[in-house]
Amino acid sequence: MFSNFLGLYKIQWNAEHSKWLKIAPSAGIKHRLIYSPRKYCFILYGVFLFVNNLRLSKTLGKSQLLRSSYWVLTFIGFSPIYLDPARSSEMLNILIRFEKTNGHHFAWNKFPCTSLLKLCKVWILQMCFTAVGIPICVTVLKLLDPCMVPMLRSIFVTSGESKECHLGKLGIVVFLDFIEFVVWYWFAANAGFLVGTTYGTMLTTILAYVQILNGKMGEVANICRGRKQIRSEKGYQTDLQLRLYARVKIIESMYNGHFQDFHLQFFYTAGCIAVIFGSYISISFGNEISEQIAFLVYPLIALDALGMILFMSYSSGKANHDSKILIKNWLRIEMSCKSRSNIFFKRIKACSPIKIRFGSNFMEISTVFTTTHFCLSATVNLLLLWKV
């Protein structure tokens, strides 16, 4: 059900190993996977989308064209997912591996561990609601603004605004806009939500676990200052913490291995561009689109993109920073207990801080302010250039 709904390659559940396994493809299927017709269809759709909006640019006004170009932005935003469908299909397997790493806990484990297997069921329901909700929202949006949604734009060819647009013959418009909308809905509803939830959940879990471990520092310190007969409990708690930290390091390696080279850099860059141009269009063309629904769309695009990049940079920088403090506190407590020679002190010394990467660099808390400053300065420079 997962693979069919998301449009990924087929997988099957292996009850013996309790994990999802890919079905061994035949030679013909391997040939189709190598050449990936989905890639070529997606590229052809991008060419069609560009040509169709170029056709509309000759007849639509400036504000109407801005509203119609929203679909070009969505195509650009989701392009890395469908240009690399194999990477997108790995997201589900990453979640299963994450659940396997995160789900093995014993009855005496006092640390809270989030079960992503239950959370995945919620995501399936949310995806189903998304699949039903997008057409409804698109229809409502169309009723508010006939130029906003390509597919239903042709229904309003008899309305006053559509007569001014001169969209052309009804049959051609219905055919072209139907293709444009259906393909957009297909890749937007399926791929984007899966990728976003995958890296967002893993990043949030890394930060949450580091904060949980920092919160347990007080208990270990109190045990260390207690009576000698309960010192063994201190070693028990330290062992639990080190085991949980080992899980976090595995999740970190999974995150860096699958996201730092391409997806993280692309979404971060695309988010900054969306903030800059969304703010620029809202301010520069505010008078022309003030009475249209696009006056809300572009500010929402900018705010949504800003929230995404701030979440990514803050969570990554916070996890990196807190992990350094965590290791320092562990070493300080072990030194105060005068246990430099025991196995726990050596295990802590061998621990390395969390290092969530952005390409070849590391995220810091100051990345939030650097990103915000860059977006604001670029928007102001564009506005000044427009005035000149």
MIPALO-993672 format. One record per residue (C-alpha): residue number from 0; y, x, z. Coordinates in steps of 0.25 Angstrom, whole numbers, plus 5000, padded with zeros to 4 digits. Example, Ala and Ser with C-alpha at 12.3 -4.5 7.8 and 13.67 -1.06 7.14 Angstrom:
2
R  pos     v     u     w
R    0  4982  5049  5031
R    1  4996  5055  5029
This chain:
388
R  pos     v     u     w
R    0  5000  5000  5000
R    1  5009  5011  5003
R    2  5007  5019  4990
R    3  5008  5006  4981
R    4  5020  5001  4988
R    5  5028  5014  4988
R    6  5023  5017  4974
R    7  5017  5030  4978
R    8  5003  5036  4974
R    9  4991  5029  4980
R   10  4986  5033  4994
R   11  4974  5028  5002
R   12  4972  5028  5017
R   13  4961  5037  5022
R   14  4956  5031  5035
R   15  4948  5043  5039
R   16  4960  5052  5039
R   17  4970  5042  5042
R   18  4980  5045  5032
R   19  4984  5041  5018
R   20  4978  5049  5006
R   21  4982  5050  4992
R   22  4971  5044  4982
R   23  4966  5055  4973
R   24  4972  5052  4959
R   25  4964  5053  4947
R   26  4968  5062  4935
R   27  4977  5051  4928
R   28  4984  5048  4941
R   29  4987  5063  4944
R   30  4993  5064  4930
R   31  5002  5052  4933
R   32  5006  5058  4946
R   33  5009  5071  4940
R   34  5018  5065  4929
R   35  5023  5054  4939
R   36  5028  5043  4929
R   37  5036  5038  4941
R   38  5045  5050  4940
R   39  5048  5047  4925
R   40  5050  5032  4927
R   41  5060  5035  4938
R   42  5067  5045  4929
R   43  5068  5035  4918
R   44  5073  5025  4927
R   45  5084  5034  4932
R   46  5088  5036  4917
R   47  5087  5021  4915
R   48  5096  5019  4927
R   49  5106  5029  4923
R   50  5107  5023  4909
R   51  5107  5008  4914
R   52  5119  5012  4923
R   53  5126  5019  4912
R   54  5125  5006  4903
R   55  5131  4998  4915
R   56  5142  5009  4916
R   57  5148  5004  4903
R   58  5149  4990  4907
R   59  5150  4989  4922
R   60  5163  4992  4930
R   61  5165  5004  4940
R   62  5161  4996  4952
R   63  5150  4989  4945
R   64  5144  5002  4940
R   65  5145  5008  4954
R   66  5137  4997  4959
R   67  5126  4998  4948
R   68  5125  5013  4950
R   69  5120  5011  4964
R   70  5106  5011  4958
R   71  5108  5024  4952
R   72  5110  5029  4966
R   73  5097  5023  4971
R   74  5090  5030  4959
R   75  5095  5043  4963
R   76  5092  5041  4977
R   77  5078  5038  4975
R   78  5075  5048  4964
R   79  5069  5059  4972
R   80  5058  5050  4977
R   81  5053  5045  4963
R   82  5055  5058  4956
R   83  5045  5064  4966
R   84  5035  5052  4969
R   85  5025  5062  4974
R   86  5034  5066  4985
R   87  5038  5052  4988
R   88  5023  5048  4989
R   89  5021  5059  5000
R   90  5030  5051  5010
R   91  5019  5042  5014
R   92  5010  5053  5017
R   93  5020  5060  5025
R   94  5022  5048  5033
R   95  5007  5047  5035
R   96  5006  5062  5039
R   97  5018  5060  5048
R   98  5010  5049  5055
R   99  4998  5057  5056
R  100  5006  5068  5063
R  101  5014  5059  5071
R  102  5003  5049  5075
R  103  4993  5058  5083
R  104  4996  5057  5097
R  105  4988  5056  5110
R  106  4988  5046  5121
R  107  4995  5056  5130
R  108  5006  5059  5120
R  109  5019  5054  5126
R  110  5028  5056  5114
R  111  5031  5044  5106
R  112  5026  5046  5091
R  113  5030  5037  5080
R  114  5019  5031  5072
R  115  5024  5031  5058
R  116  5011  5023  5054
R  117  5017  5011  5060
R  118  5031  5014  5055
R  119  5025  5015  5041
R  120  5021  5000  5042
R  121  5035  4997  5045
R  122  5040  5004  5033
R  123  5030  4997  5024
R  124  5036  4984  5029
R  125  5050  4989  5027
R  126  5047  4994  5012
R  127  5041  4980  5009
R  128  5054  4973  5015
R  129  5062  4983  5006
R  130  5054  4979  4994
R  131  5057  4965  4996
R  132  5071  4967  5002
R  133  5077  4976  4990
R  134  5076  4965  4980
R  135  5082  4955  4989
R  136  5094  4964  4993
R  137  5096  4968  4978
R  138  5097  4953  4975
R  139  5107  4950  4986
R  140  5115  4963  4982
R  141  5115  4958  4967
R  142  5120  4944  4971
R  143  5132  4952  4978
R  144  5134  4961  4967
R  145  5129  4959  4953
R  146  5131  4973  4948
R  147  5123  4979  4960
R  148  5109  4977  4956
R  149  5104  4980  4942
R  150  5093  4971  4941
R  151  5100  4958  4945
R  152  5113  4962  4939
R  153  5108  4955  4926
R  154  5107  4942  4933
R  155  5122  4941  4934
R  156  5125  4944  4920
R  157  5132  4930  4920
R  158  5141  4933  4932
R  159  5155  4937  4931
R  160  5153  4951  4935
R  161  5141  4953  4926
R  162  5149  4948  4914
R  163  5159  4959  4917
R  164  5148  4969  4918
R  165  5143  4966  4904
R  166  5129  4970  4907
R  167  5123  4967  4894
R  168  5111  4958  4889
R  169  5104  4951  4900
R  170  5090  4955  4896
R  171  5093  4970  4895
R  172  5101  4970  4908
R  173  5089  4962  4915
R  174  5079  4972  4910
R  175  5087  4985  4913
R  176  5092  4980  4927
R  177  5078  4975  4931
R  178  5072  4989  4928
R  179  5083  4996  4935
R  180  5081  4988  4948
R  181  5066  4987  4948
R  182  5064  5002  4947
R  183  5075  5005  4957
R  184  5069  4995  4967
R  185  5055  5001  4965
R  186  5059  5016  4969
R  187  5070  5012  4979
R  188  5061  5003  4987
R  189  5048  5012  4987
R  190  5052  5027  4988
R  191  5065  5028  4995
R  192  5061  5020  5007
R  193  5048  5029  5009
R  194  5055  5042  5008
R  195  5066  5038  5017
R  196  5057  5033  5028
R  197  5048  5045  5027
R  198  5058  5056  5029
R  199  5067  5048  5038
R  200  5055  5045  5048
R  201  5050  5059  5048
R  202  5064  5064  5051
R  203  5067  5054  5062
R  204  5053  5057  5068
R  205  5056  5072  5069
R  206  5069  5069  5076
R  207  5063  5059  5085
R  208  5052  5068  5090
R  209  5061  5080  5092
R  210  5069  5071  5101
R  211  5057  5066  5108
R  212  5053  5080  5111
R  213  5067  5083  5116
R  214  5067  5071  5125
R  215  5054  5076  5132
R  216  5060  5089  5136
R  217  5065  5084  5149
R  218  5051  5079  5153
R  219  5045  5093  5150
R  220  5056  5100  5158
R  221  5054  5091  5170
R  222  5039  5094  5170
R  223  5042  5109  5169
R  224  5050  5108  5182
R  225  5040  5100  5189
R  226  5028  5104  5197
R  227  5018  5114  5192
R  228  5006  5104  5193
R  229  5013  5096  5182
R  230  5017  5108  5173
R  231  5005  5105  5164
R  232  5012  5092  5160
R  233  5023  5100  5155
R  234  5013  5107  5146
R  235  5007  5094  5142
R  236  5021  5089  5138
R  237  5025  5101  5130
R  238  5012  5100  5123
R  239  5015  5086  5119
R  240  5029  5090  5114
R  241  5024  5102  5106
R  242  5013  5093  5099
R  243  5024  5083  5095
R  244  5033  5094  5090
R  245  5022  5099  5082
R  246  5021  5085  5075
R  247  5036  5085  5073
R  248  5035  5099  5066
R  249  5024  5093  5057
R  250  5033  5081  5053
R  251  5045  5091  5051
R  252  5036  5099  5041
R  253  5032  5086  5034
R  254  5047  5082  5033
R  255  5052  5096  5028
R  256  5041  5097  5018
R  257  5043  5084  5011
R  258  5058  5081  5012
R  259  5066  5094  5013
R  260  5064  5099  4999
R  261  5068  5087  4991
R  262  5069  5073  4998
R  263  5078  5077  5009
R  264  5088  5085  5001
R  265  5088  5074  4990
R  266  5091  5063  5000
R  267  5101  5071  5008
R  268  5109  5075  4995
R  269  5108  5061  4989
R  270  5112  5055  5003
R  271  5125  5064  5003
R  272  5128  5060  4988
R  273  5126  5045  4992
R  274  5136  5046  5003
R  275  5146  5053  4995
R  276  5146  5045  4983
R  277  5143  5032  4990
R  278  5156  5034  4999
R  279  5164  5039  4986
R  280  5160  5026  4978
R  281  5163  5017  4990
R  282  5177  5023  4992
R  283  5181  5026  4978
R  284  5177  5013  4972
R  285  5179  5004  4984
R  286  5189  4996  4977
R  287  5181  4993  4965
R  288  5168  4989  4973
R  289  5174  4983  4985
R  290  5170  4969  4982
R  291  5156  4973  4978
R  292  5144  4976  4985
R  293  5144  4990  4981
R  294  5155  4992  4991
R  295  5144  4991  5001
R  296  5133  4998  4993
R  297  5139  5012  4991
R  298  5144  5013  5006
R  299  5130  5009  5011
R  300  5124  5020  5001
R  301  5134  5030  5007
R  302  5131  5026  5022
R  303  5116  5025  5019
R  304  5115  5039  5013
R  305  5124  5045  5024
R  306  5115  5039  5035
R  307  5103  5045  5028
R  308  5108  5059  5027
R  309  5114  5059  5041
R  310  5100  5054  5046
R  311  5093  5065  5039
R  312  5102  5076  5043
R  313  5104  5072  5057
R  314  5089  5069  5060
R  315  5085  5082  5054
R  316  5096  5091  5061
R  317  5093  5084  5074
R  318  5078  5086  5073
R  319  5081  5101  5070
R  320  5091  5103  5081
R  321  5083  5095  5092
R  322  5070  5103  5089
R  323  5077  5116  5092
R  324  5082  5110  5105
R  325  5068  5105  5108
R  326  5061  5119  5106
R  327  5072  5125  5115
R  328  5070  5115  5126
R  329  5055  5117  5125
R  330  5056  5132  5127
R  331  5066  5131  5138
R  332  5057  5122  5146
R  333  5045  5131  5144
R  334  5054  5143  5148
R  335  5058  5136  5161
R  336  5044  5133  5164
R  337  5041  5148  5163
R  338  5030  5145  5153
R  339  5033  5155  5141
R  340  5019  5160  5141
R  341  5012  5146  5139
R  342  5007  5140  5126
R  343  5018  5129  5126
R  344  5029  5140  5126
R  345  5023  5147  5114
R  346  5021  5134  5107
R  347  5036  5130  5109
R  348  5040  5144  5104
R  349  5032  5141  5091
R  350  5039  5128  5089
R  351  5050  5128  5078
R  352  5062  5118  5078
R  353  5062  5106  5068
R  354  5068  5111  5055
R  355  5070  5099  5046
R  356  5075  5105  5033
R  357  5085  5101  5022
R  358  5080  5110  5010
R  359  5080  5124  5016
R  360  5090  5121  5027
R  361  5089  5114  5040
R  362  5095  5101  5045
R  363  5105  5102  5056
R  364  5113  5092  5064
R  365  5126  5097  5058
R  366  5120  5093  5044
R  367  5125  5079  5047
R  368  5139  5083  5048
R  369  5138  5092  5036
R  370  5132  5081  5028
R  371  5143  5071  5032
R  372  5154  5080  5030
R  373  5149  5083  5016
R  374  5148  5069  5012
R  375  5162  5065  5017
R  376  5168  5077  5011
R  377  5161  5075  4997
R  378  5166  5060  4998
R  379  5180  5064  5001
R  380  5180  5074  4990
R  381  5175  5064  4980
R  382  5186  5054  4984
R  383  5197  5065  4983
R  384  5191  5069  4969
R  385  5191  5054  4965
R  386  5206  5052  4969
R  387  5210  5065  4961
